[in-house]
């Protein structure tokens, strides 16, 4: 295996990947990469097409594909990998993304996809469980501790202790706590329109790195927001606040644990979200 030239990721070399697919490689091209994952398109000399993806923690995607069963999933299998990197070989389904398809009734489609995700069989894994007030509070407190640590050490400049306090109050506000426990179940966690393929026989949902257990309306909110729609009108303002606070939590945890070199950017992003949602 070869180490990625810039990120802490290990990729199979061409010979290893050819052995995994059972044919010589005709094409191997990177289509997306960032510090926590690298995605490549692979085509073989016998005409088959694959997506090859390696990921660094935190992710449960390899375990997810090993256990989950549903018509909304593409075929995928894990490959032996080095270190903490996980590697997946997935079918390449040539189909438009929902982001480009302009669905006529996006709220109804969002609810349909939420039901499909909730009916996935095989007891798939979740990275986090925020399905009760206590678990939600623990999750947000841990993330806010990370944010406050960055403030205290001086690596966060735009986020300050006052903003962290406002976010903590918001996380325990009645609309948020009611939304957390409204209707809980399995949640994709990043159901943007870019992660939904419109196939001829139905929809396929991609990118299962960080699913969770919590309010299922979160997925509807994410999808509607990614389509530029007023999600609060359809799922309620409390759910939208949970959506934004989960992003704050992810960015705060990333700054301390996963992407410490990205602290200046994450500082700005958290500050922007905080200014938009935190009041008082």
C-alpha positions, 0 to 999 in steps of 0.5 A: 500500500502507498501513503497518500502524498498529503494526508494520513491515508493508505491506498492500495497500489495498482497491483493490489487494486487489480488483484482485488477487482480481478482484472487489470486497471484501464483507468484510475483517477481521483475524483475527490480528496480531503484529509479524511478520505480519498475517492477514486474512479476505477475502470478495468480492462474488461469494462467494469467500473468501480468507486474506490474509497479510503477513509480515516477515522471517524467512520463506520462506513465499512462496517455499515456496508458489511451489515446493512441491507436495503434497495437504496444502497449500492453494492460495496465491500471492504478491502484489507487496509493499513493502519486506521485507514478503511478501504471500500470498493463500490459499484459505480452507478452512472446516474444523475445526482438529486442535486441536478434532478430538481425534484418536483415535490422535495418535501414528499421525497425527503419523507420517502427517503427518511422511511427508506433509511429507517427500514434498512435491515441488518442492524447497521452501526451508528457513530453517535446516539443522540436519541434521548435528551441525556445522550444529546446533552452528553454529545453537545457538552463533549463537543463544547468542551473541545471548542472551549479548549481551542478558545483557551489555548488561543487557536480559536480567535473568532469563537469565544467563551461567550459564544460557546455559552450561548450555543450551550443554552441553545442546545438545552432550549425547549425547541431543541430538546423536543426535536431530539426526542420527537421521532427517533431512529436511524439517521444518515446524518449527511443526506444532502442532495449530492449524496442521492443518486436518481437511478432508473429503478429508484434512489440510491443513497451514498456516503455512510461514513457517520450515521447516527441514531436520533430524530429522523427528521434530521435527514429531511432537514439536511436534504431540504436545506441542500436544495435551497428550501425552507426546511423549518417550514416542513420539519419545524425550527427545532429540528433545523437547530439540531441540524446546525448544532450537530455541525457545530459539534462536528467542527469542534470535535474535528478541531481537537481530534481529527483536523487540528491543522484546520483550526483557523477554518473551523474557527470561522465556520463555527463562528458563522453558524453561531452568529446565525443560530445563537441568540441571547 
